[in-house]
Amino acid sequence: MTSLNGGIRDDEPLRIAGRSVANWLDAAATDLTVAVIERLVDDLPIYRELPAEEVQGEIAGIVHHNMELFATLLRERRPARAAEFVEQRNSAARRAEEGVPLDAVLHAYHVGIGMATKEMFADAEPGDMADAQTIMAMVLDFLRQLTLEVSSSYLEERQIMDSQENSGRRSLMTALVAGEPLDAIAQRTGLRLAPHYLAMTLSIGEHADERSEGVSGTVAGRRKLRRLQAELDRITGEPALTVIDSGGGTALIPCPGNPPEWDALQRMIERAQAVVGTEIRAAAVVAAPTEVPAAVEQTAEIIVLVSRSRRPPGLYRLRDVLLEYQLSRPSPAHPELAGLLEPLVARPELMQTLEAYVASGLNRRATATALQVHANTVDYRMRRVAELTGLNPADPADLPHVGAALAARRALG
């Protein structure tokens, strides 16, 4: 049964002067957009300074999108959903990157909604009071939602920019990684050096929202970075110096006192994974300021080795990849070690199974699950590996040679 609202059936179109307001707004959206853009350029110098193709393209597109969205809300008599503000959030973040003030961004939305509302009610009659009240309540709610979504996206972007670029922290990190003289660094940046830094290289997985339909990957990526930055700042209570994008990067975390214990640091990385909502592989080492360049180089290499050997997410240090690290150094033994597995080159399924078997700690069921095959298949393939190479991974005497051969093949690419 159709519900009643102020004597007006909820399934009937909202009308002003006898016309469906939703249909009118759809039809008038293009002309209204042109008028709004002209008004913005006249009212706010910042919009005159932006490239004309941006104003007439992206910004005009957002104005038109708002008109279409509100027409849909009027037609369906409902508030907007958060996912329907993705384009507005993306646009606000780009305005933050361009340095457009937040009040100018919000002013543009208020102008657009104000001009549309004025035209909407231009021919209102006394008998339209009930519909007009409903429409005005929806206008105010839409403006409230829009203001919150746009403001939060703008401020999120500014927070990321501030955390990575402002206050001299980016300059400090660049100077430390480059190995500049410490006196020169302090003088140029105006920041005091910590006695030690936790040098960290991170590899960050993709969040599900970055590839979900209807959710902006750009917005999801920014949220991921903002949450990660906050977790890195928590490690010692000092702002982390970071150069990180959605796939990973480098962090230098000041240690004003004793560096965190390794077990505590592992728990912090586990917490960061939970908060960020994606896999994180990190390598870390504590270094004095003069040792930072070598520490960053080492952690970056550890992450490469961890990724090549398909190790699970978590925190790693040199001792976790000693064999791979040593075998990644140039050596005449590399080709010989790699050659131990040459008989498997023509049988990629055997090589893949061997790698998974060793990575799982010789667990046949875990290997079968990882490869989505039967455990008996794993047994058969391991027997074939032994027959072709003369090396049995399950034999304690052969296992070191198998591990070294795999590491040598990865080192040689």
N, C-alpha and C positions, 0 to 999 in steps of 0.2 A: 504494500500500500504506500502510495506516495505521501511523504511527510509534508507538513506545512510549516512555513517560516514567515511570520508576519502576514499571513493571508496569501502568500505567493507560493505556488507549487515549486518544489525544488528541481523538478525536471523540466521546467519551462525556462526559456532564455531570459537572461536579465536584459531589460529594455530601458532605453531612454528615448523619449519622443517617438515611441512606437517601433524603433529599430533595435535589432539585436546588437548589443554593445560589443560582443565578441566578434561578430561578423564585420561590424564597422571598423573595429580596430585592425583586424586582418587586412581589410581593404585599404585603410589609411596609413598602414605602417611605413610604406616607402616614402610617402610625402612627409609624414611626421619626422622620419629619420633625417631627411634633408633639412628640415626646419631646425631640428635640434642641433645638428652639426654647425649650421650657420650661426646659431646662437652661442654655441660654445666657443667658436673661433672669435666672435665679437666680444664675448664676456671675459675670456681667460687668455692672457698672452701666451701661457705655456702651450696651449693647443695650436697657436699660430707658429710656434717654434718647432713643433714636430713635423716630420716630413709629410707633405700633402698626401702622398699615397697611403701613409699609415692612417691619417685622420679619415680620409675618404674610404679606406679599405677596412682595416681591422676595427677601428673605433666605431665607424658607421655600422659595421656588421654587428657589433655588440649592442648598439642602440636598437637596431632592427630586431635582433634576437630577443631583447627584452620585451618589445611590443608583441612579438609572436607568442612568447611564453606567457605573458599576462593574458592574452586573448584565450589561450588554452585553459588557463586557470579560471577565467570567467565562464567559459563554456562548461567546464567540469565542476565549477563551484567548490574549489578546494585550495588549500595552501600549496605553495611550491615545495618540492622535495629537494634535499641537499644536492642530489646528483644533477639536478637541473640547473645548478649554478656553476658548473665546471668551466664553461667558457668565460664567465665573468671573473672567476677566480684566476684563471690563466692570464687574462688581460690585466688584472690588478697587479699580478706578480711582474709582468713585463713593464708596467708603468713604474713599479718600484725600482726595477733595474735601470730604467731610463732616468730616474731622478725626478719624476713627476710627483709633486707633493700629494699626500693622501687627501687633503681637503679639496684639491682640484679634481681628483678622481671621483670622490663622493659627490662633489658639486655637479659633475656631468650626469651622474645617475639621477640626482634630484631634479635637474633641469628637464631631462627626458621624461621622467614620470610626471612632473608638474605640467609640462606642455601637453602631454597626452591626456591627462585628467581634465585640464581646462577645456580642450576640444570635445572630450567625451560628454561633458555636462553642459556644453554650450546651448543646446536646444532643450534642456530639461524643462518639464512642465510640472505643475503641482501634483498631478496624479502619479508622477514618477518617484515620489518621496521614498517609498519602501525599497524599490530597486536601487535608488541612488544611495541609500544608507548601506545596503549590502555591498555595493560596489566600492564605496568609500572605505568601508572596513577592510575589504580585500586589498585596496590600494595601500593602506597604511601597513597592513601585515606584510605585503610584498616588499615595501620599502624597508621595513624593519629587517626582514630576512636578507635582503640584498645588501644592506649596509653591514650586517654582521659578517656575511660571507666575504665580501670584498675587502673589508678592513682586516679580517684575520689573515687572508691570503697575502695582502700587501705587507702586513707586519711580519708574517713568517719569512717572506723573502728578504725583508730588511734585516731580520735577525740573523739569517744565514750570511748575508753580505757583511754585516757588522762583525760576526764572530770570526770570519775568515780574512777580512781585508782591513778593517778599521783599527784604530788605536795602535798602529805600528806593529801589530802581531804578525801580519804577513811578511813585513820587512824583516822582522826578527828571525822568523823561521827561514826565510830565504838566505839570510846571512849565515845562520848556523849551519845549514846544510851545505852551503858553499865553502865553509871553513874560513870565513873572514877573521881577521884578528879580533880578539874579544874586546879590547879597548875601543876599537873602531865601531864595533857593533853597538856597544852600550851608548857611545856618543851619538851615533846616527839615529838610533831608534828611540832613545830616551827611556828605555826599559831596562830593568835590572835582570841580570841573568840568574837563573836558578843554579844551585851547585851541581845538580844532575838533571837529566831529562830521560824520560822513558820514550825511546825511539820506537815507533810502531808503524808497520806497513799493514794495510788492511785490504782484503778482497771481499767485496760485499755482493751478495746475491740479489737477484731481482725480486722485489716485493710483488705479491699477487696482484695488488691494485695497479701496478705499473703496466699490466697487460690486460686488465679486465675491461670489458666493454662498458661504456658509459662513465668510466672514471678516468680522469685525465692522468696520463702517465707522468706528465710534468709535475702536476700538483703532488702526486703520490711520491715522486722522487724527492721533491723538496721536503715533504714531511719526514721521509726516511732520514734525510741528512740532518734535519733539525733535531730529531730524536737521538740520532747517533752522536751529534755534537754535544748534546746535553749529557749523555752517558759518559763520554770521554772527559767532559769537565768534572764529572763526579769522582773520577778515579783518585785524584789527589786533592780535589777541591780547588784547583787552579785552572783557569781557562786554557784549554788545549790549543796549541798552534796546529792548524790543519790545512792541508791542501787535498781535499777529498771531493770526488764526484760520485755519481750513483753507483759506479762499479768498484770504487775503492780509492786508495791514495795513501798519504803519509800523515802521521800525527807525531808531534813532539809534545809530551806532557810534562810540564815542570814538576820537579820533585823538591819542594823547599825543605822537607825533612827526609826521613828514611823512605826509600822507594817501597811500594807495596810488595808484600810477600807474593811469591809466584802463585800459590794456591788461591790467595785472595784475588789476584789479578785474573786468574782463570774464571773465578766466579763472577767477576765484573763483566768479562766478555760474554759469559753465558747470559747474564742479565741483559746486556746490550742486545744480544740476539733476540731475546724474548720481547724487549721493548720495541725494537726496530721491526720485528716481524719477518726477518729474513736470515739466511745463513751468513755467518761472518767467519772468515779465516784471518787470523792475525798473527803476526810475528813481532816479538818485542825483545828489546835489550836495553839495559840501563847504561847511560853514557854520560861522562862529563862533557861540558860544552865543546871542548876541543876534539872530543871523540865522536861527535854527532855525525859528521860525514861518513865515517867508516861504519857506524852503527846503522845508519839508514840504508847504506849499500848492502849490508849483511842481511837486514830484515827483508829487504826487497827480494834478495836472492832466495831466502828461506821460503817466502810465499810462492815464488816460481816453482821451487822444488816440491812444496806441499801440493800445489795445484797439479803438477805433472804426475805425481804419484797418487792423485785422487784421494787424498786423505780427508777425513771428515771435518766438518766445521770445528773451530776451537782456536785455542791459543798455542803457539809453537815457539820454541827457541832452538838454538843451534844443536843442542844435544839430541833433539828429536829427529834431526835429519843428518846426523853426522856422516853416515855412509854416502848418501846422495850428495851432500855438500863436498865431501872429499873427492868423490868421483866426478864432480862437475869441474874440478881443476884440470887444466890441460895435462894429459899424460899419454905416453906411448902405449900404456896398457889398455886404454879405452877401446880401440878397435878389437883387441883380442878378447876382452871381456864381452863386448857386445856380440862378437862372433859366436859365442857359446850358444846363443839362441837363434843363430842364422837359419837352422832347419825349420823354424816356426814361421819364417817370413811368408812363406807361401800358404800358410794355414792360419789366417788371422783369428779364427775362432779359438784356436789353441792358445795364441798369444794373449788374447783378451781374457780367456779363462785363467791363464797362469797369473796375469797381473791381478785379477780380482781375488784369486785364491791366496796369493801372498799378502795382499792388502787386508784380507779378512782375518789374518792370523792363522791360515791353513784350516779355516772352518768351511767344510764342504757345503753345509746347509745355508750358511750366510752367502757363500759364493753363488749357490743355485738361486737364491732369492734375488740377489743383485742382478744376475744375468737372466732371470726369469726362465730357467731351465730346471729339469729334474736333477736331484742330487746324484743319481746314477750317471747322468750325463757328465757331471763334473768329474766323477771317478774315472770314467772312460777317457775323458780328455787328458787328465793328469797322467794316466798310463801311457797315452800316446806321446805326451811331452817327454816322459822319461825314455821311451823307446827312441824317439827322434834325436834327443839331445844328449842322452846318457846321464842326465841330471834329474834326480827325484826330489822335488821340493819338500816332501815329507821326511826325507832323510836328513838328520841334523848335520851330517857331514857335507851334504850337497846344498843345503839351504843358503848358506852365506854366498856361494858362487852364483846361485840363482838370483838372489837379491842384488848382488853386485852387477850381474849381467843386465838386469832390468834397469838399474840406475845408470849404467854406462850407455845403454840404448837411449834413454831419455836425455842424457847429457849431450849425446851426439845428434839429437833431434830425429 
